[in-house]
């Protein structure tokens, strides 16, 4: 608005339009089609289609979408659709968000493209997304589960795992529940194997 007022003391649509880095077109942030493009970008990355991902990314940029909005959406995708199948995806997404916040367009298109390619190329897993949803369902159904006395503060019955080589048999719930399930995709397989090893599971 401040910049627009320098062009014209009376701010009208054409004044704001003159400040846009790209012309208005289908996919602009003023157009409902914008939301279709965001959906298409996310689904293309989830589906591992690199070319489609870059196409919809370019369409969003051409429509005037902010670099930080795109990066934030990709940060969410990195956890929701990739997660521990490739933990580096979340770290790269976070770094790219920080980068685009500092440089802006037109240069921000390059790290955004880098991120889109990386995410589309990564193994996919939504196990964390499903796990937290299931945990919240359990909590909503039963909010009265008590905490075992030995893991409450100041208990002398608590077994400190580090005193037992990193893991010791101990109950953390009074009643067993099953929340997390994985297909052991990508790095999840390494985590699963290590977890089975330290907990003495077959």
C-alpha positions in Angstrom: 0.0 0.0 0.0 2.8 2.4 0.8 4.5 1.7 -2.5 1.1 2.1 -4.3 0.5 5.5 -2.7 3.8 6.7 -4.2 2.5 5.9 -7.7 -0.9 7.4 -7.1 -2.4 9.1 -4.1 -5.6 7.5 -5.0 -5.1 3.7 -4.8 -7.2 1.9 -7.4 -7.0 -1.6 -8.8 -4.7 -0.5 -11.7 -2.3 1.0 -9.2 -1.9 -2.3 -7.3 -1.8 -4.2 -10.6 1.2 -2.1 -11.7 3.2 -3.2 -8.7 2.6 -6.9 -9.3 5.7 -8.8 -10.5 3.6 -10.8 -13.0 0.4 -10.0 -14.9 -3.0 -11.2 -13.6 -4.0 -14.5 -15.2 -5.6 -17.8 -14.3 -4.0 -18.9 -11.0 -3.5 -15.5 -9.6 -4.0 -15.1 -5.9 -7.2 -13.2 -6.7 -8.6 -16.1 -8.6 -10.3 -19.2 -7.1 -8.4 -21.2 -9.6 -5.4 -20.5 -7.3 -6.6 -23.1 -4.9 -6.9 -25.7 -7.7 -3.2 -25.0 -8.5 -2.1 -25.4 -4.9 -3.9 -28.7 -4.8 -2.5 -29.8 -8.1 1.1 -29.0 -6.9 0.7 -30.9 -3.7 -0.8 -33.9 -5.4 1.8 -33.9 -8.2 4.6 -34.0 -5.6 2.8 -36.7 -3.6 2.5 -38.7 -6.8 6.2 -38.2 -7.6 5.6 -36.5 -10.9 8.5 -34.0 -11.1 7.5 -32.3 -14.4 3.9 -31.7 -13.3 5.2 -30.4 -9.9 7.4 -27.9 -11.6 4.7 -26.9 -14.0 2.2 -26.1 -11.2 4.9 -24.4 -9.2 5.6 -22.1 -12.2 1.9 -21.4 -12.6 1.6 -20.3 -9.0 4.6 -18.1 -9.3 3.2 -16.6 -12.5 -0.1 -16.0 -10.7 1.7 -13.8 -8.1 1.7 -16.3 -5.2 4.2 -15.4 -2.4 7.3 -17.5 -2.1 6.8 -18.0 1.6 3.3 -19.3 1.1 4.5 -21.9 -1.4 7.4 -22.9 0.9 5.2 -23.3 3.9 2.8 -25.6 2.0 5.8 -27.7 1.0 7.0 -27.8 4.6 3.7 -29.3 5.5 3.9 -31.8 2.7 7.5 -32.8 3.7 6.1 -34.1 7.0 2.7 -35.3 6.0 3.6 -37.2 2.8 7.3 -38.0 3.3 8.0 -37.9 7.0 10.6 -40.4 8.3 10.8 -42.2 4.9 13.3 -39.3 4.2 13.8 -37.1 7.3 16.0 -34.8 5.3 13.0 -33.6 3.3 11.7 -31.6 6.3 15.1 -30.1 7.0 15.5 -29.0 3.4 12.0 -27.6 3.3 12.7 -25.6 6.5 16.0 -24.3 5.0 14.3 -23.3 1.8 11.5 -21.5 3.7 14.2 -19.5 5.5 16.0 -18.8 2.2 12.9 -17.5 0.3 12.0 -15.3 3.2 15.3 -13.5 2.8 15.7 -13.3 -1.0 12.2 -13.2 -2.5 11.3 -13.4 -6.2 12.6 -13.7 -8.8 15.5 -15.6 -7.3 13.3 -17.6 -4.9 12.0 -19.6 -7.8 15.3 -21.5 -7.9 15.3 -22.9 -4.3 11.5 -23.6 -4.6 12.2 -25.6 -7.8 15.0 -27.4 -6.0 12.7 -28.3 -3.1 9.8 -29.4 -5.4 12.2 -31.8 -7.3 13.6 -33.2 -4.1 10.2 -33.8 -2.5 8.8 -35.4 -5.7 11.8 -37.7 -5.9 11.7 -38.8 -2.2 10.1 -42.0 -0.9 6.6 -41.3 0.5 5.1 -42.2 3.8 2.2 -40.7 5.7 2.7 -42.8 8.8 3.3 -39.8 11.1 0.2 -38.1 9.8 -1.9 -41.2 10.4 -0.4 -41.8 13.8 -1.1 -38.4 15.3 -4.6 -38.5 13.9 -5.1 -41.9 15.6 -3.6 -40.6 18.9 -6.0 -37.7 18.9 -9.0 -40.0 18.3 -7.9 -42.1 21.3 -7.6 -39.0 23.5 -11.0 -37.7 22.4 -12.6 -41.0 23.3 -10.9 -41.4 26.6 -9.4 -38.5 28.4 -9.3 -40.2 31.8 -6.3 -42.5 31.3 -4.0 -42.2 34.3 -0.3 -41.8 34.1 1.6 -44.8 35.7 2.9 -43.8 39.1 6.5 -44.7 38.4 6.8 -42.1 35.5 5.3 -39.3 37.5 7.6 -36.7 39.0 9.8 -37.6 41.9 9.0 -41.3 41.8 11.8 -43.6 43.1 10.4 -46.5 41.0 11.3 -45.0 37.6 13.9 -46.9 35.7 16.3 -44.5 33.9 16.9 -46.1 30.4 20.5 -44.7 30.2 21.4 -46.8 33.2 20.5 -49.9 31.2 22.3 -49.2 27.9 19.6 -47.0 26.5 16.5 -49.1 27.0 14.8 -51.1 29.8 11.5 -52.9 30.0 9.0 -50.6 31.6 5.4 -49.6 31.2 4.6 -46.1 30.1 0.8 -46.7 29.9 -1.4 -48.5 32.4 -3.2 -50.0 29.4 -1.6 -50.9 26.1 -2.8 -49.1 23.0 -1.7 -49.5 19.4 -1.3 -46.2 17.5 1.8 -46.2 15.3 2.0 -48.4 12.3 4.5 -48.2 9.4 5.1 -49.9 6.1 8.8 -49.4 6.7 9.4 -47.2 3.6 12.8 -45.6 3.1 14.5 -44.6 6.3 11.5 -45.8 8.3 12.8 -49.3 7.7 16.1 -48.4 9.5 14.2 -46.9 12.4 11.9 -49.9 12.6 14.8 -52.4 12.7 16.6 -50.3 15.3 13.5 -50.0 17.5 12.9 -53.8 17.3 16.5 -54.4 18.2 16.6 -52.2 21.3 13.2 -53.4 22.6 14.1 -57.0 22.0 11.2 -57.6 19.7 11.3 -60.4 17.1 
